[in-house]
Amino acid sequence: MSFCDHCEGQRFDRAQVLRTLRATRKRLRESGDACSSDQTLALVIEAVRALDIPHLDTVDELVEGEIVH
């Protein structure tokens, strides 16, 4: 099965985010510190924000009007 560049990029991005979430979960477990749900979510959001995820935007010149993806 083959994917277009946009879809392939999304698959890579999703995998990268999942790896980061798993690493953050592991780090929190190993630290032994009890975190509130708010603190935990703040750490997760910070970890995901630190990722360098480019936005792939392809434009099909044959399509007129608004492009949604």
N, C-alpha and C positions, 0 to 999 in steps of 0.2 A: 504494500500500500504506500502511496506517495502523498505527501502533503504539500500545499503551496507554501511559499516563504512565510506568509503571515501565520498560517496555522502551525507550521513547524516552529515558528518563534513562540507562539502561545504555549505549545507543548513543552518547550525548553523552559520558558518562564515559570510555568506551573510546577515543573520538577524542581526548579531552583527554589521556589517559595516553599514547597513541601520539605525539602532538605533543610532549609533554614528553620522552619517551624519545629522539625524533629530535633535539630541541634539545640534550639532554645529550650525545648522541653527537657532534654537530657541535662543541659546546664542547670536548669532550675531544680531538677531532682537531685543532682549531685551536690548542689550548694547546701542543701539541708535547711535552708531558710524558709520559713513559712511566709508565703506571700498572699495578700488578699487577691481576689479575682481582678480587681481594678489594677493592682500592681502587675499582676501576671499579664493582663492584656496590654498594658503600657509597654512592658518589655517585648512582647511579641510584635506590637506595632512598630516599635523602634527597630527591631531586627529586620523586619520586612522593608521598612523605609530605607534602610542602609543598603539594600540590594540595588545594583545598577541594572535596571530593566528598561531597555529602550522600547519605544513605541514604534512598531512597524506599521506604516501607513502606506498602503498601495492604492494607487488611483487608476481605475480603469477608464481610459479616455472615451470609451464608447458609452459609458453610463452618464446620463444627464440628470441634474438635480442633486438632491441630498444623498450623501453616501453614509450608510449606517453599518457599523460592524462592531 
